[in-house]
Amino acid sequence: MTRLRAIWSRLSLRRITTSGNYIPEIDGLRFVAIMSVLLYHVGRMTEIYIHPYVAPQSKWKAFFPDLLFHGARGVSLFFIISGFILGLPFAQQYLAGGKRIKLRAYFMRRLTRLEPPYIINLLLRAPLVAAAKHLTFTQIAPHLLASLLYLHVLIYAAPPLVHLPSWSLEIEVQFYILAPLFAFLLFSAFLHKNAMARRISCLALLAAAGYLQWRSGVDVGVGRASLSILNYGQYFLAGFILADLFVTSLPNVRQSWIWDALSIPLWVAVFYTSDATSHFWIPFFALAVYIGAFKGVLLRAFFRNAVVSTIGGMCYSIYLTHSLVLQGCYAVLMKLHFLHGFYPHLIAGVFLITPVMIFMGAIFFVLIERPCMDKNWPTKLAAYIRSLRKSAPTQTAGGEA
């Protein structure tokens, strides 16, 4: 029975948290972010294999396709969640007298938690990408090394060659490095005793960053600035504001249907705001709907749903693996020749291929990512290797002892 429990524990799809304080609403929000990214890439892959999407003249007919093709905003939603997750322990330390964060442990946790799945994904993809693009090892190796160091965009001013979606992970790392400084400046240095001044200052910074990006007309996806924290800092800042509220104010706010009534239209706005102004408005909309996820009645029930939060909890593994799975599935789909036209392929991608991407991500999660969620896994692995060495038969010059 003990052995069966151990096996079941290893096969579990439930996240392992460092503090043990699991917040299911956050994984529910991750579900929305990852699903929007998956559906966006399904749409783009359909364009690659069939033909570019042509929006119908009717706004009602274009409603769901437009929603799908704005799914890339799921990445920005992830950035807000990252700001919240990383800002939360600092907010508890500075604003609520919580446990002091040790920076060495902070950085080591990110290294042991996120690096192994990322490295394994890149090493698996590199030879496949080289073969697909007819590149030699010497041609792809510099790109692989740059991605391993999260420096591809800074070096090449272009999205990563080995794993294109990793551009967002490079921005995440930039924020991981700067987060302790941001937390000190926003939560401790000057404003920790005045909640109103602190929040107004944060909102002003958020608005200023979004406005400058809006007016500067930076082309998204082009150049170093566009693919760096300079172009996405306001989303992480929105996460910090949410962490502040979560620690200091939200515990005193009652659940209400009012939050549902406010949040549902704003969820629509998140995905339908024009591209020109999205960098300015989405952080404000998302901040409101994220609060609604905690304090709404209907939305809180949705985001805490076991299936929703479980899939959301595997988002990192799904994000790492989905592009390769998507390309493979579409290659098979095209060879079968049983569908014709843009919309049949799009529907097949949404309802047939998306579950496959989730399933393959779940396998990667169980085998690779989840074991790395145990903060003591390096120590346990070292102990296991030592035990293997001790139990190995001793060899002598004449053969076995």
C-alpha positions in Angstrom: 0.0 0.0 0.0 2.8 2.4 0.9 4.5 1.7 -2.5 1.2 2.4 -4.4 0.8 5.7 -2.5 4.4 6.7 -3.5 3.7 5.8 -7.2 0.4 7.7 -7.1 2.1 10.7 -5.5 4.7 10.8 -8.3 1.9 10.6 -11.0 -0.1 13.4 -9.4 -0.9 16.4 -11.5 -1.1 18.7 -8.4 1.5 21.4 -8.1 4.0 21.3 -5.2 4.3 24.8 -3.7 7.4 26.0 -1.8 5.4 27.5 1.1 2.6 24.8 1.1 0.0 27.6 0.7 -1.8 26.7 -2.5 -3.9 29.3 -4.2 -6.1 27.5 -6.7 -7.4 30.8 -8.2 -3.9 31.6 -9.5 -3.8 28.2 -11.3 -7.2 28.9 -12.6 -6.0 32.2 -14.0 -3.0 30.4 -15.5 -5.5 28.2 -17.2 -7.0 31.2 -19.1 -3.6 32.4 -20.0 -2.3 29.1 -21.3 -5.5 28.2 -23.2 -5.5 31.6 -24.9 -1.9 31.0 -26.0 -2.6 27.5 -27.3 -5.6 28.7 -29.3 -3.7 31.6 -30.7 -1.0 29.3 -32.0 -3.6 26.9 -33.4 -4.9 29.8 -35.4 -1.4 30.8 -36.6 -0.5 27.3 -37.5 -3.7 27.0 -39.5 -2.7 30.2 -41.4 0.7 28.7 -42.1 -0.7 25.4 -43.5 -3.8 26.7 -45.2 -3.9 30.5 -45.9 -4.0 33.7 -43.9 -7.1 34.4 -42.0 -9.6 36.8 -43.6 -11.9 38.4 -41.2 -15.6 38.3 -42.2 -17.4 41.6 -42.5 -19.9 40.6 -39.8 -18.6 41.5 -36.4 -20.6 38.6 -34.9 -19.0 36.1 -37.3 -15.6 37.5 -36.5 -16.2 37.5 -32.7 -14.6 34.1 -31.9 -11.9 34.2 -34.5 -10.9 37.7 -33.2 -10.8 36.3 -29.7 -8.6 33.4 -30.9 -6.2 35.7 -32.7 -5.8 38.0 -29.7 -4.8 34.9 -27.6 -1.2 36.0 -27.6 -2.2 38.4 -24.8 -2.2 35.3 -22.6 1.6 35.9 -22.3 0.9 39.3 -20.8 -1.6 37.7 -18.4 1.2 35.3 -17.4 3.5 38.3 -16.6 0.9 39.7 -14.2 0.7 36.3 -12.5 4.5 36.2 -12.2 4.5 39.7 -10.7 1.9 38.5 -8.1 3.7 35.2 -7.3 7.1 36.9 -6.9 5.7 40.0 -5.2 3.6 38.1 -2.7 6.4 37.0 -0.3 8.0 40.4 -0.4 4.6 42.1 0.3 4.1 39.7 3.3 7.6 40.6 4.5 7.5 44.4 4.1 3.8 45.1 4.6 2.6 42.4 7.0 5.7 41.6 9.1 6.1 38.2 7.5 9.2 36.0 7.1 12.3 37.7 5.7 13.2 36.6 2.2 16.7 35.3 1.9 17.9 36.3 -1.6 20.2 33.3 -1.9 17.3 31.0 -1.3 15.1 33.1 -3.6 17.5 32.8 -6.6 18.4 29.1 -5.9 14.7 28.2 -5.8 14.1 29.7 -9.2 17.2 28.0 -10.5 16.3 24.5 -9.2 12.6 24.9 -10.0 12.6 26.3 -13.5 16.0 25.5 -15.1 15.8 21.7 -15.5 12.6 21.6 -17.5 13.8 24.5 -19.6 17.2 22.9 -20.3 15.7 19.5 -21.1 13.2 21.1 -23.5 15.9 23.0 -25.4 18.2 20.0 -25.7 15.3 17.9 -27.0 14.4 20.5 -29.5 17.8 21.6 -30.8 18.5 18.6 -33.1 14.9 18.6 -34.4 15.1 22.3 -35.2 18.5 21.8 -36.8 17.2 19.0 -39.0 14.0 20.9 -40.0 16.0 24.1 -40.9 18.9 22.2 -42.4 21.4 23.7 -40.0 24.7 22.2 -38.9 25.7 21.8 -35.2 28.1 24.7 -35.5 25.3 26.9 -36.8 22.7 26.1 -34.2 25.0 25.7 -31.2 25.5 29.5 -30.6 21.7 30.0 -30.6 21.3 27.1 -28.2 23.9 28.5 -25.9 22.3 31.9 -26.0 18.9 30.5 -25.1 20.3 28.4 -22.3 21.6 31.6 -20.8 18.4 33.5 -21.5 20.3 35.9 -23.7 19.1 35.1 -27.3 17.0 38.3 -27.7 19.8 40.5 -26.2 22.4 39.0 -28.5 20.5 38.5 -31.7 17.7 41.0 -31.4 15.3 38.3 -32.5 13.1 35.6 -31.0 15.0 32.4 -30.0 15.7 30.0 -32.9 15.6 26.8 -30.9 12.3 27.5 -29.0 10.6 30.7 -30.3 8.2 31.0 -27.3 11.2 31.3 -25.0 11.3 35.1 -25.7 8.8 35.5 -22.9 10.9 33.3 -20.5 13.8 35.6 -21.1 11.7 38.5 -20.0 10.6 36.5 -17.0 14.2 36.0 -16.0 14.9 39.7 -16.3 12.0 40.3 -13.9 13.2 37.6 -11.5 16.5 39.4 -11.2 14.9 42.8 -10.7 12.0 41.7 -8.5 13.8 42.1 -5.1 14.8 45.6 -6.0 11.3 46.5 -7.2 9.9 45.1 -4.0 12.2 47.1 -1.8 11.4 50.3 -3.7 7.6 49.8 -3.8 7.0 48.0 -0.5 9.7 49.2 1.8 11.9 52.2 1.0 9.5 55.1 1.2 5.8 54.1 0.9 5.3 51.0 3.1 3.5 53.0 5.8 1.1 54.9 3.5 -1.0 52.4 1.5 -2.8 55.1 -0.5 0.3 56.8 -1.6 2.0 53.5 -2.4 -0.9 52.3 -4.6 -1.4 55.7 -6.3 2.4 55.7 -7.1 2.3 52.1 -8.5 -0.8 52.9 -10.6 0.9 56.1 -11.9 4.0 54.1 -12.9 1.9 51.5 -14.5 0.0 54.1 -16.5 3.2 56.0 -17.5 4.8 52.8 -18.8 1.8 51.8 -20.8 1.4 55.3 -22.2 5.0 55.7 -23.2 4.9 52.3 -25.0 1.7 53.3 -26.7 3.0 56.6 -27.9 6.4 55.3 -28.9 4.9 52.9 -31.5 7.4 50.1 -30.7 6.7 47.2 -33.1 5.9 44.1 -31.0 8.3 41.3 -31.6 10.9 43.5 -33.4 14.2 44.4 -31.7 15.6 44.1 -28.2 13.5 46.7 -26.5 10.2 45.2 -27.8 11.2 41.8 -26.5 12.4 42.9 -23.1 11.0 44.0 -19.7 11.1 47.6 -21.1 8.0 46.7 -23.1 6.3 44.6 -20.5 7.2 46.0 -17.2 3.7 47.4 -16.4 2.3 43.8 -16.4 4.7 42.7 -13.6 3.9 45.9 -11.8 0.2 45.1 -12.0 1.1 41.8 -10.3 2.9 43.6 -7.5 -0.2 45.8 -6.9 -2.3 42.7 -6.7 0.1 41.2 -4.2 -0.1 44.3 -2.1 -3.9 44.2 -2.1 -4.0 40.4 -1.5 -1.9 40.9 1.7 -3.4 44.1 3.0 -6.9 44.7 1.8 -8.5 41.7 0.0 -8.9 39.7 3.2 -11.4 42.3 4.4 -13.4 42.3 1.1 -16.4 40.1 0.9 -17.3 37.9 -2.0 -20.0 39.4 -4.1 -21.8 38.9 -7.4 -20.8 42.5 -8.1 -17.3 41.3 -8.8 -18.7 38.9 -11.4 -20.8 41.6 -13.0 -17.7 43.8 -13.2 -15.2 41.2 -14.2 -16.9 39.3 -17.0 -17.2 42.4 -19.4 -13.6 43.3 -18.5 -12.5 39.8 -19.5 -14.0 40.4 -22.9 -12.2 43.8 -23.0 -8.8 42.1 -22.2 -9.1 40.2 -25.5 -10.9 42.8 -27.6 -9.1 46.0 -26.8 -7.3 47.3 -29.9 -3.6 46.3 -30.4 -2.6 50.0 -30.5 -3.8 50.6 -26.9 -3.7 47.1 -25.4 -0.4 47.7 -23.5 -2.0 50.7 -21.7 -5.4 49.2 -20.9 -4.9 45.5 -20.3 -2.9 45.8 -17.0 -5.8 47.9 -15.5 -8.5 45.5 -16.9 -6.5 42.4 -15.7 -6.0 43.9 -12.2 -9.7 44.2 -11.8 -10.6 40.7 -13.2 -7.9 39.1 -11.1 -9.5 40.6 -8.0 -12.8 39.3 -9.3 -11.2 35.8 -9.5 -10.7 36.0 -5.7 -13.9 37.8 -4.7 -16.5 37.0 -7.3 -19.0 34.2 -6.6 -19.3 32.6 -10.1 -15.8 33.4 -11.2 -14.1 32.2 -8.0 -16.0 28.9 -8.3 -14.8 28.6 -11.9 -11.1 29.4 -11.2 -11.1 27.0 -8.2 -12.5 24.1 -10.3 -10.3 21.1 -10.0 -9.9 20.5 -13.8 -9.3 24.2 -14.5 -6.8 24.7 -11.8 -5.0 21.4 -12.6 -4.5 22.3 -16.2 -3.4 25.8 -15.2 -0.9 24.3 -12.8 0.8 22.5 -15.6 1.0 25.7 -17.7 4.9 25.8 -17.7 5.2 22.3 -19.1 2.5 22.9 -21.6 4.1 26.1 -22.7 7.5 24.5 -23.2 6.2 21.5 -25.2 3.1 22.8 -27.1 4.8 24.3 -30.2 6.5 21.0 -31.0 3.4 19.0 -30.5 1.3 21.4 -32.5 3.7 21.3 -35.5 3.7 17.5 -35.4 0.0 17.2 -35.2 -0.6 19.6 -38.0 1.9 17.8 -40.2 -0.1 14.6 -39.6 -3.4 16.3 -40.1 -2.3 17.7 -43.5 -1.1 14.3 -44.7 -4.6 12.7 -44.0 -6.3 15.0 -46.5 -9.7 14.6 -45.0 -10.3 18.3 -44.3 -10.6 21.2 -46.8 -10.5 24.9 -46.1 -9.5 27.3 -43.3 -12.3 26.8 -40.8 -12.4 23.0 -40.8 -8.7 22.9 -40.1 -9.1 25.6 -37.4 -11.9 23.7 -35.7 -9.9 20.4 -35.8 -7.0 22.3 -34.3 -9.1 23.7 -31.5 -11.0 20.5 -30.6 -8.6 17.7 -31.5 -5.1 19.1 -31.3 -5.5 21.3 -28.2 -6.3 18.3 -26.0 -3.2 16.5 -27.4 -1.0 19.5 -26.5 -2.4 19.5 -22.9 -1.9 15.7 -22.6 1.7 15.8 -23.8 2.4 18.8 -21.5 0.9 16.7 -18.6 3.4 13.9 -19.4 6.3 16.4 -19.3 4.9 17.8 -16.1 4.8 14.5 -14.3 8.1 13.3 -15.5 10.2 16.5 -15.5 8.6 19.6 -14.0 6.8 18.3 -10.9 9.8 16.5 -9.4 11.7 19.8 -9.7 9.0 21.5 -7.6 10.4 19.7 -4.6 12.9 22.3 -3.3 15.0 19.5 -1.8 15.3 17.5 -5.0 19.0 18.3 -5.6 19.9 17.0 -2.1 17.7 13.9 -2.6 19.3 13.3 -6.0 22.8 13.6 -4.6 21.9 11.1 -1.8 20.4 8.7 -4.3 23.5 8.8 -6.5 25.7 8.2 -3.4 23.5 5.2 -2.5 24.0 3.7 -6.0 27.7 4.0 -5.7 27.8 2.3 -2.3 25.6 -0.5 -3.5 27.6 -1.1 -6.8 29.8 -4.3 -6.8 33.4 -3.6 -6.2 35.7 -4.2 -9.2 39.2 -5.5 -9.0 42.0 -5.9 -11.6 41.2 -9.6 -11.9 37.5 -9.2 -12.2 34.6 -9.0 -9.7 35.6 -9.1 -6.0 
